[in-house]
Amino acid sequence: MAKYGYKKTKNGFSFYGDLQECINAAKRRLENLHKNTAYIVRVYDEARSRRDAHFKAIETATDFIEVATEHLKKQAAENEANKTDE
């Protein structure tokens, strides 16, 4: 089995082995990459949705803590006011 391959260099491309086999390998790789494009886009969109949901959940919990803390402070102040009125 002959080895062949190619890579991009700063001055162009270099290859080793049979040039036609390198071209065929590049074509096969391109076909496989195109097949995976839809999958990669879907995974990226799903990950972005999960990321957005994660940060939304953090924001919601933070906002709830702030509002609930203020509510507890108001309740405590009202209870103290009611105790002093008695």
SULLIN-V425385 format. One record per residue. N is the residue number from 1. RES is the residue in three letters. OMEGA is omega in whole degrees, 0 to 359 (NA if undefined). D_FIRST is the distance of its C-alpha to the first C-alpha in Angstrom with 2 decimals. Layout:
n=<N/N>
res=<RES/RES>
omega=<OMEGA/OMEGA>
d_first=<D_FIRST/D_FIRST>
This chain:
n=<1/2/3/4/5/6/7/8/9/10/11/12/13/14/15/16/17/18/19/20/21/22/23/24/25/26/27/28/29/30/31/32/33/34/35/36/37/38/39/40/41/42/43/44/45/46/47/48/49/50/51/52/53/54/55/56/57/58/59/60/61/62/63/64/65/66/67/68/69/70/71/72/73/74/75/76/77/78/79/80/81/82/83/84/85/86>
res=<MET/ALA/LYS/TYR/GLY/TYR/LYS/LYS/THR/LYS/ASN/GLY/PHE/SER/PHE/TYR/GLY/ASP/LEU/GLN/GLU/CYS/ILE/ASN/ALA/ALA/LYS/ARG/ARG/LEU/GLU/ASN/LEU/HIS/LYS/ASN/THR/ALA/TYR/ILE/VAL/ARG/VAL/TYR/ASP/GLU/ALA/ARG/SER/ARG/ARG/ASP/ALA/HIS/PHE/LYS/ALA/ILE/GLU/THR/ALA/THR/ASP/PHE/ILE/GLU/VAL/ALA/THR/GLU/HIS/LEU/LYS/LYS/GLN/ALA/ALA/GLU/ASN/GLU/ALA/ASN/LYS/THR/ASP/GLU>
omega=<181/178/178/179/180/174/180/176/180/180/181/181/170/179/173/183/182/182/179/177/176/179/179/179/179/178/178/180/179/177/180/179/178/178/183/185/181/179/181/179/180/180/179/180/178/179/178/178/178/178/179/179/179/182/175/178/177/180/180/181/179/179/179/180/179/182/181/178/177/179/178/178/178/178/180/179/178/179/177/179/179/180/181/179/185/NA>
d_first=<0.00/3.77/6.50/9.57/12.93/16.62/19.90/23.56/25.61/29.37/29.23/26.82/23.03/20.28/16.60/13.67/10.83/11.65/14.95/14.82/11.68/13.71/16.69/15.21/14.09/17.64/19.22/17.68/18.82/22.18/22.65/22.08/24.45/27.04/26.92/27.68/30.45/33.20/32.29/32.35/35.67/37.16/36.22/37.62/40.83/41.25/40.80/43.31/45.73/45.44/45.99/49.04/50.40/49.99/51.97/54.52/55.10/55.66/58.09/59.92/60.35/61.54/64.02/65.28/65.89/67.90/70.01/70.56/71.58/74.11/75.41/75.93/77.76/80.02/80.70/81.57/83.87/85.55/86.05/87.59/89.81/90.91/91.73/93.86/95.71/96.85>
